[in-house]
Each structure stands twice: as structure tokens, then as C-alpha cells.
Amino acid sequence: MKQFILYIMHGVESISPKSQAPSPKPQDYNSKNWKLGLGIWNLGLCVGKFIPVLTYIFVCSCLLTSFVSAQAFSCKKLLEKEKEVGYPVTDTHFQLLESIFQQINKQIVFDAAPSEAKALAICIAINDVLENDFGISYGVTNILSRGLDNHKLDCNFYSILFYDILNKQHGYNVFPVVTPGHMFIRWYLKNGSSFNYETTDKTSGSNQEYIDLFNISEQAITNKIYMSDISDKQIWATNLVEMASIMPPDNLKQKEKLSKDALTLDKKCVIAHFLKADIYIDQTKYDSAITYYNNLYRLDSLNYQIAIRIGNLYALLDKHLQAVNYYSKAIAINSANPELYIYRSKEFLRVDNVDKAMEDFEIAGNLLSKDNLFALLFNYILLTVLEQEIMQKYLEIHDKK
């Protein structure tokens, strides 16, 4: 064992004293056997020097594999990770989580091979226990411990809680599935069929309904960005980003580590790329931020949210025509979003194109939805400011004439 450790640390040459080629007799120098032997010896030395590198790579891969395999997901492990990162996780959180599991297992019968109707009933029953026995309802949260404190879980934490119960504890083929800004679960039944379940509102929907609702491209599906079952590593990546996203600015080192760990676990994690780009923007490393956005854009060029972020960054850098270009791409994908026209209108103003700015201003006004009061108020304020900017730019241009 000792020699093996030395071998890993220092390579073959460290196991024994420094080796040298045997000193031949002078008359042997021209012999074919000598030349062949010397060639083989030199090759051996080259390989011997290269072995430590190969050994290092091999050991690192084993360690990484061991690290990843140790990342089997559970909600309890997630709480432990939140505590390790520095969030105020106490015994109360673990006790509440255990109480939830106990109550669900006490009240619900988990059939070995349920039909779709029975599986759906099990899902609804889990929701009912969470709501009726623990007062848990839907609400936005970034970490599980905080959600348990407030008795509010969002789609991410509802879905991973269901995954823990149904897959990890009862062995059903149930997995979380991700769409832009959302998560639900998919249950594969013994008869080969499957159904999707909305853990936040007790409904089910077809794959096509999700694709249409979230405007998911074929490219994103092919690249397994969205609509595919996600693994434990991908669940961890998502939650590491969630933990990092609410960290204060002075905890940049921890934030960077979590984002790096997330991308190591899942190179295609959209929100991890967004977080990494945001960190670079905060550090004014704009080229690096653009790199992360472009990595995503290559995987999903029909994701308007990526196009918006790239447009926003170019606007920040006063590269207004490039900003217009990406806002236009976003509009081509999602033409019913009034904010996109407002953003593009402002960039048209920056290049003195008042006519185009006014055109986008009018389109945005016509697209304002009265169904969402907050969105209506927000966009109305944006439009009011934009209208003043348009008039000011119009007067500036005409004064010059």
C-alpha cells in the first residue's frame, strides 16, 4: 500500500532509486540488439514520466466519480447542505421534515403498481397532507429551510419533496422535469405510460401543453435543456444556484464556488449559467458574461429570456445596435410581450431613430394586459417614462435642424 501511494504521488521513478540505462561495453554500441534495447528503454522512461500525469487524472476522475455518487439526493441532505453553506438550519427543520414524511406514510396507501388514476390520487393525497396537516401552500422561496419556516414551497421544492417521497422512499419511477422557470414531476407507470403532475396545484398536463405554455423549442428538447427527466446531480445543481442567488454581495467567494459546483454537476444548467454571468457583470467582466450567455444561446437559440439578457448587457455597454438585434430576436420568439418592445424602443432612441422608437412604444401600449394588475402598473410606468424620453429626443433632433 505504501509503495502504491508513493506511485500515485510521485510516479514510477520515485518507487526506486533513480534508474539509468545499463552501461554497455563499447563494442556493443553498434549492435542491433543494443539499439533496440536502448530504444525500448527510452520509451520506458518517457512512459514512466507520463504515468504520474495519467495516474493523477485517473485518481481525480475516481474522486470526482466518488463525489458525484455521494450526491444521491434527498431533502434531508439538502437541509444539511444549506446548513453547511451557512444558512440557519436547526433541528426544528429536520424534525418538521421527518414529521411530514411520517404523516404522509401513515395516511396514504402506496400500491406496488398503481394505475394512473390511483397514482394521481396518491399525488393529490400528498398535497392534501401538506396543506391540511402542515399548513403548507404555494409561495416563492429559494431555500428549503426558509420554505419550511414560512410554510411556503414553490414548484422546485414541491417537486423535489414529491421526488423524495415517491422515488427515493417508495421506489416509483417518478422524476422532476424542468421547463423555463418551472418544475413538475413525471410518473412512469408499469404499463409503459406516463403522466405529468403539477405539484403546486394538483393538476396534470400533457408534454405538448407544457411545450406550448412555455414556448419551448425543439432545439432545447433535443439538447435536453427542458422537458427531460432530471438526475440527482441536476437537482443538486439547481439547488446550489438557489442557495447562491440569495447570498449577500459580500459573500462573493461562496457564491462563485456554488455556481462553479453547479456547472460541474450540470454543464447545461440554465440558471447556473445565468448566475455565473451575473457574477461576472457585478465584477465588470462583461466579455466573460457574454461567453456564458452565448454558451446557452448555442444550446437554445429560441429562448427569448437568453436573448433579453444578452440585449440588456449590450445596452449596459452602450452597444445599442447589438442590443436592438437581440431584442428583435426575443420579439421574434415572443411577440406578445410588451416589455420587449419597451426595451427595444429605448435602444432605438439611443441611436436617434425616433420613428422606430415611437412604433415600438405604440405596439407596447396595445399589448398591455389588464388581467395582471402588477404587470399593467409596471409596464404603464415604463411606458410613461419612455414617452417622456421620446418627446425629449424628438425635440433635440428638431432643435438641431
N, C-alpha and C positions, 0 to 999 in steps of 0.2 A: 504493500500500500504506500509506504514511504517513497519507494522509487517511482511509483505511478504519479504521486503528487509532484515530485521533482520533475518528472517528464512533462506534466502539464504546465508547470510554472516556467521551466527553462528550456525545454526541448531535449532532444535525444543527446546532444553533445554534453549536457550537464550531468547526465547519469554517471558517466565515467570520465576519467581524466581526458583532457584534450587529445583527440585521436589524430594521428598523422599517417600519411601513406607510408607503407613499409619501404625502407631504403634498399633498392635493388642493387645488384652488382653491376658495375659499369658495362659488362658485356651483355647484360640483359636489356639495355635501353632500346635496342633496335628490334627486339623480338616482337613478333605479332602478339604473343600471349601477354607480354608486358604492356603493350599499347592498349590492348583490350581491357586488361586488368585495371590500368590507370584510368581509362575512360569510365569504367563502371564505378571505380572508387570516387571519382569526381562527381559523377551523377549522384552517388550516395550522399556525398557531402551536401550537394545542392538540395536534395530532398530532405536531408536532416535539418538544414537551416529553415526549410519551408514548413516542416512538420509543426513547429511551435505555432505558426500562424494558423494552420489548418486546425490544430488542436484547440487554439483559442476560440476560433469560430465555432467549432463543434461544441465546446463547453458552453459558450454564450447561448447557442441555439438551444442546448438542453436546459439551461437555466431559464430562458425565455419560455420554452415549452412548459417547464415546470411551473413558472409564474402564471402563465395563461391557464393551465389546467387547474391551478389553485383558485382560479377566479370563478368557479361554479357559483352561480348567482343564487341569493336568497335575500329576502327583505331584512332578515336579521343581520346578514353580512353587510348589507347596505348601511344599516344603522351603525355598525361597527366602523365602517369606513368613514362615515360622516363624523364620528367621534374622533377617529384618528386624524382627520383633516383639521379638526379644531372646533367643530360645531358643538353646542352644549347638549349633547345626548346623555341622558341619565338612565338609571334603572327603570324609571317610570315608562320610558318609551318602549323598552324591551318587554316589560310586563304587559303593557297595553297591546302590543303586537301579539304576544302569546295568548292573551285573553281573546283576541279576535279569532285566532286560529282555533282555539279550543271551542269557542261558541259555534263557529261555523261547522266544525266537525261533529259537534254534538247535535245540532239541529237539522243537518242535511244528510240525506242518504246518497252516497256516491256509488251508483251502479257500476259494475265492471265494464259493461259495454252498452252505454245508454244510446237510445235513439236520438235523432236531432231534437225532437220535442222534449225529451227528458233532459238532454244536455242543456238546452235553452232554459228549462225550468231550474236546473242547478245554478246556472249563472244568475238568473233573476233572484233566486233564493239567497245567494251570496250578497247581492246588492241590498236585499231586504234586511239581512242581519247587520250589515254595516250601518244602514240608515236607522233601523228601528232600535237596535240594541246599543249602538255606539254613537249615534247622532252624527255619523259621517256623511257628508254630502259633497257635491262638486264645488271646487274652488281652486284657483290658480295657486300653486306653490312650487318651490324649487328644490326643496329637500324633504325627504320623508319624515324626519323628526319634527320639522316645523308643521307639516301637514297633520301629523298625529296630535300635536299641541292644539291646533286650531280646529281639529275635526273636519278638515277640508282636504280633499285629494283631487288632483287633476287627472287627465287621461293617462299620463305616464304612470303615476303611482297607483291608480286603479288597476291599470293593465298588468303591471308587474306584480301586484298583490294577487290578482287572479292567476297569473302565471305560476307564482309560488305555490298557491293552494292546489290548483288543478294539475299542473305538470309535475312540480317537484315533490309534492306530498301525496298525490293520488295517481300519478303516472299516466294521465291522459295526454294525448298528443295535442297540446294547446300551446300556442306561441304568440308573443306580441308581434304586431305588424305596424310599420311606421309609414305615415304619409306626411306631407309638409306641415309641420307644427302640430301633429296629432299622432295618437297611438290607440290601437284597439287590439283585440285578440282574435285569433283564428283557431277553430276547433276542428280537428280531423277525426272523423268517425270511423268505426271499424268497417263499415260497408263501403269505404272509399270516398264518401262525400265529405264536404266540409261546409262550415258556415262561419260568418264573421259576426262578432258581438261587440256592441258599443258598451263598454264597461261603465260609462258615465250616465247613460240614460236608458239602459235595459232594452235597447233595440238591436236589430240585426240588419245588415245591408249587403248587397252583392258587391263583388270586386268592381264591376263596372260603375256602380253608383259612387264608390269612393274615387275611382279614376276621374269621373265626370265632376264630382263635387270639388275635388282638389286640383283639377286641371293637370293631372299627372301625365307626362309624356311617355311614349313608347320607349324612348331612349333611357329614361330614368328607370323604367321597369326592367329593361334588358340589362342595364348596369347594376341592377339590384340595389338602387338607392332607396326606392319606395316599393311598397306592396309585397315585399318578400318577408317570410318569417325571419325574425332576427335572433341571433345566438346570444348566449350569456355574455360573451365578450362585447357584443354590440350594445347590450343592455347596460353593461358597466360603462362603456364609452359615453353613452347618453347621460348617465347619471353623474359621471365625473364632470362633464360640461355643466350640468345643472348646478353642482356644488360650486364650481369656479365662477359661474356667471353672477353670483350674488356676493362675491368676496369684495371687500373694500379695496380701493385703489392702492393702498399702501402694502397690500399683500400680493404684489405682482409676482414674486418668485413662486409662491404656491400656485397661483393662477396659471402661470406658464407651465409648471410641472404637470398639473392636472390636464391641461389641454394637450400637452405632448403625450401623456399616458393614454389619453382618449384616442388620439390618432394612431398610436402604436397598436391599440386594440382593434380599431376600426378605421382604416385609411379612407373610407368613403362616408364617414360620419359628417353629415352636412353641418350640424350645429357646432361641431368641433372645428371645422374649417372657418366658420363664421367667427367663433370665439378667437381663434388664432389671428385672424385678420384684424379683429377689433383691438387685440393687444398690440399688434404692430402699428395700427393707426394711432393709438394712445402714445406710442413711442416715436411717432412721426416717421416710421419706416414704411412709407407708402408703397414703395416698389414690392416689398415683401408681402404686404397686404393684398396687392393686386395679384400676386402669384397664387395666393391661396384661393382667391375668388375665381381666377381663371382655371385652377385645378378642378373646381366644382363645375364651372361652366362647360368644361370639356365633357364632363360626365352627364350633364343635364342642361343642355343649351336652351331648353324650353321652360326653364324655371324662372319665372319673372322676378322672383324675390332676389335671385342672384344678380340678374341684370340691374335691378334697382340699386343694389348695394354697390355695384361697380360704377353705376351712374352717379351715385351720391359721392363716391370717393373722387371721381374726376371733377365733380362740381366743387368739392373742397379744394382741389388742386388748381382751380381756375382753368381747367381744360374743358371749356364749355361745349365745344362741338362734339367732343368724345362723350361728354355727359348726355347730350341730346341723342347721340347714336344709341346709347344703352337704354335710355328712357323709351326711345322709339321701339327698341326690341321688346321691352317689357309691355308696352302698349299693344304691340302686335300679338302678344300672348294673352293679355288680359285687358281687353279694350273697354271694359265696363268699370274700371277703377278710376274715380275722379282724381285721386291724389297723383297718379302718374302724369296726367295732363297738367296739373298744377306745377309739378317738378319741372316738366319739360318747358312749360311756359316761362318759368323763371330763368331757365338757361337760354332760351331764345332772347329774352330781354338783355342778358349779359353780352350778346353779340349784336345788339341793336336791331333785332328782327321783330319789330313791334307787331306787324301783321300776323306773323305766326304765333306770337305770344297771345294776342287777342283771340285768335282762333281756338287755341287750346283752353284759354280762360272760359270761353263760351261753352265749349264741349263739357268741361268740368262742371260748370254750373248746371247744365242739363242732366248730368249724371248723378247729382246729389240725391241720396236716398233719404226719404222721410221716415223709413222704418226704424232706423237706428239713430236715436236722438243724439248720442255722443258723437257718432261719426258725422252726423249732419252739422252739429255745432263746430266740431274740429275743422271740417272742410270749409265751413262758412267763414271761419276766422282766417283760414289760409287764403281763401278767395278774396276776402276784404283787403288783406294786406297786399295781395298780388294786384288787385285792381288799382290801388294807390301807386304801386311801383310802375305799372303800365302807363298810367297817366303822367307820372313824373318823367319816364323815359320818352314818351311821346312829345312832351313839352321841350325836353332837352334837345331832341333831334330837330324839331321845328325852329327852335331858337337859333341853332347853328346855321340853318338855311336863311 
